[in-house]
Amino acid sequence: MFLTTFTTVFLAELGDKTQLAALLLSAESGRPVLVFVGASLALISSSLVGVVLGRWLSRVVPPHQLERGAGILMIALGLWLGRQAVLTLLPSGLPGALPVG
């Protein structure tokens, strides 16, 4: 379970905005050790929230419903983010374009 968790989280975090933020903060501050410690503590803290919430939810919600709900949430977030991206890329003067916001 440890190796599966490590690999999944490691691959999911590669190239995401958190890693890019750490890269930029390290480059700007010139203090990579402090940026590493801060980013590591932040990831540990957010992972702790996920683990505690997941443990509680597993006692309240059956596993198949939890998986279905997580899938629906991921699809909904993807659609919402896709919509935001499309609205951002549309020229504001385009006829029929929806206002952003």
Secondary structure as the mmCIF struct_conf table of DSSP 4:
data_model
#
loop_
_struct_conf.conf_type_id
_struct_conf.id
_struct_conf.beg_label_comp_id
_struct_conf.beg_label_asym_id
_struct_conf.beg_label_seq_id
_struct_conf.end_label_comp_id
_struct_conf.end_label_asym_id
_struct_conf.end_label_seq_id
HELX_RH_AL_P HELX_RH_AL_P1 PHE A 2 GLU A 13
TURN_TY1_P TURN_TY1_P1 LEU A 14 GLY A 15
BEND BEND1 ASP A 16 ASP A 16
HELX_RH_AL_P HELX_RH_AL_P2 LYS A 17 SER A 29
BEND BEND2 GLY A 30 GLY A 30
HELX_RH_AL_P HELX_RH_AL_P3 PRO A 32 VAL A 60
BEND BEND3 VAL A 61 VAL A 61
HELX_RH_AL_P HELX_RH_AL_P4 PRO A 63 LEU A 89
BEND BEND4 LEU A 90 LEU A 90
TURN_TY1_P TURN_TY1_P2 SER A 92 GLY A 93
BEND BEND5 LEU A 94 LEU A 94
TURN_TY1_P TURN_TY1_P3 PRO A 95 GLY A 96
HELX_LH_PP_P HELX_LH_PP_P1 ALA A 97 VAL A 100
#
